[in-house]
Amino acid sequence: LLLQVLAGALLLVGIALDSNGTVTAGAFVLLALLIKAAAPPVHGWLIHAYGAASPTGSLFLSAFATKVAVIALARLFPGEPALIWLGLFMAVMAAIPTLFESDWRRLLTWAVVSQLGVMIAGIGLGTPEALDGVRLLAIGHVIYATLLFLVAGALEARGGRAPAGLRPLALLAALTIGLPGLAGYVGKAV
């Protein structure tokens, strides 16, 4: 909660400074958006919030909370070289805990941070192709992350047993992530 309030305050300061023509306004806005996008070292808010939320809450957080920041970064800071390195670090750093996580929702949350890193690196590249890839990946990520959080919530509610009809949703989500021609694959390939 405190990080979200801090990000909002930084954003307001950046907007106020921008109306006065101050050069540091962009730095305040960038910092606020990076907090909202769960960039290191403040990515912990996302891990704790998504993991502690109800299954429905995780679903909505995954779909909207960070994607707004990614879209704002893409509109305001395309081609910012520091974002390339930050995004690459984020993608790799967040992928490692997924190898050791046993809680499904926390595992998916680490995967969300990793995917956000890929999006931030694409924004840092700033080419039209990279920005198109970021947009496509953000849209695809909303679809497949939502499906995967739905599957995790259903498994959690049933004590690990899959209810009827869950397997097709899980398969669709998995295919959307990496099957050539679908959003997750194309967004990363562009």
Steps between C-alpha positions, in 0.01 A plus 500: 500500500780739591678442169178566309445824692864597436460429128185714490674784682801482266267508201321807635832675568615417148181640349524816712865553405421437134248784500786728612731367228745335741738241354478270805129443444572209268713330765216514754250361248741225390567397858127491578427284196787262579357448850159427347664261249671310787855574389783399733572573777133572582350196326416338834167681521375302202619165635333556836181666368423243230590206724290624792198612299198279454499297178260751346711790624813345348316465173404869485838621628675296233284640225518869587735613779832494318385520139392862540854588610647309203278686254590834662872413483460412132329832429729723707845335496551300179866454413629572852826294504494436876170315457666236279740395775244531776253288302756231420610482863137482609415223253789279609492585872130418529520178298739336748257479798242325281729195505468469877149630578242243612198732534325533163391859537843616621660312210270678256576830671875456447422415137300825473803698621718321244258581217483861613878504465472386138248778438720764666803388295290535184397851604867581553579390145239747382481390137153485344531121477603468866213724615254297290640187665456654844137587425429153366678332790309716752167403342598134475630504855166627628334202331736220598587628849129540575435145385792366704388686814151359440645149481710556814198632690290201394773258606537681832125490564483127426803396703712438192243297307406635160126554448341398172575745222818635659745308283393674176549842666845402625592366156373815328702720737814293450462506123437876497830557681725333247325347200621661177237732358338583833541817708767390749727363230448777247535775762842368599606428142418849370 
